[in-house]
Structure formats: C-alpha cells, structure tokens
C-alpha cells in the first residue's frame, strides 16, 4: 500500500477491503488530517440525501471515463497539527462543495474509483470546459456522420449554443501545401469556418458563420496555411443539417 492517505475517500463510502480497512483505521489514530477529511466526507454523504437526481447528457459519462484514464490523481496536502489546532476554520474540505462534486459523479453512474482529493481540494483550480466540450454535452446536440475512404467524420451542432464542432480522430494528413477547410452552408452560400491540418481530433467551427441557423457544413481541400474565402475544390465531405 503506497499511501494510506488516499484511502480516505474509499473508506468513507465503504469501498475498501478488509486489509485496507484495518490499515486505514490504524492510520486514523495518528492522522488528524485524515480524521477531518473523513468527517467532512461523511457530512457530505448526509447532505447527498437532499440532492435531486438528474439525467446527465450521454456524452458526459464518456468524457468522465476518458478523463479518468488521463488525469493524474493529486496526493493529499498534509496540514500541520499546529495549523489545524490554531485555525480550524482553515480546513481544506467544504461539505457544500463535496455535495455538488459527489452528486455529479453519482448521477453519472460511473463505476470507477475517483480520486477524492481531486474533488475536495479547494486549493486547486476549477476545471475549465472547452467550447467544444460544451457542444458535445449540450442537451440539444445534433450529430451528423459521414465517411471518406473508410474514415468517419462527425459534426456535432448545438442550436442553443450556436456552435458546432468537428470530430475527426483518424483524419489523414492533407496533400503537401494544402489544408482541410471547414465551411458552413448558410443557405445562400458557403462561409469559411476554420482550417485543420489533419492532426487535430476536434475542431470548433469558427468565423462569421452562424452554426445555429446553418443548413449544412462541408470540408474541402484548400491552399495552406489559411485556406480560401470560397471553396475552390469539390467538397470532400458534406453534411445536411435537419431543419428546426
């Protein structure tokens, strides 16, 4: 067992085996930091009974599972004994914040252990959600998928956010001296919406186009590095959006 401190979250929700439970309970006798953390987690568990369960977007669960495999858990920050005794109000753990974080994990139905330090350490910066992730998690997200040479490319649009994002994890590189250019079909013509080199997996549609009212999208091959103001080649892929 590398660091018994990290068992506090699992212990609080009875997710440890007998060996881990015995080791952690011995550790609690000498670690006031873990005792305080455990008390806060139990407070949060009581408050969770009042949390209203909501159905999360389907893509949100996929994003959390993907993040678990790529985000390194943070070790606990040990608070000196004298600091806790003199200023107990400086405890790291805030039950209200724990309720919100724990409720989100429970609502997702994720059956994978989550590092509680990441949820409870109020010294860390709040995670930022990219515009592309907001589109993928939107309640009104619309997906349109096309294939070219066996490669699947998906456009996801949210009318409420007035944004669209392109997902192309296996896109091959364009010919030398060329880029892929994204377009939004506004009904009366194509509007430039950004370029990609083939290395990107996710590209947000940008520019003067209006994703919320566009009737479709397309990808063409254009001169590097900035593309063209109007398509100069036939569409490599085209997508037709459903009407409102």
GIMOBEL-V599361 format. One line per field, one symbol per residue. phi: phi as a letter, one per 20 degrees, with the letter a starting at -180 (. if undefined). Layout:
phi = ???
This chain:
phi = .fbfgfefffffdlddeffffffffffffddfgfffffffffgffffffeeefcefggfffffffffgecdffeffefeggfffffcffegfddgfffgfffffffffmeedgdffffedffeefffedfffffffeffdfddccccclndeccddccffelcbcddbfdffffggmccedecdeendqedgcocbenefeccefcoefcgfdfeabbccdcffedmcebgdcfffbccdefff
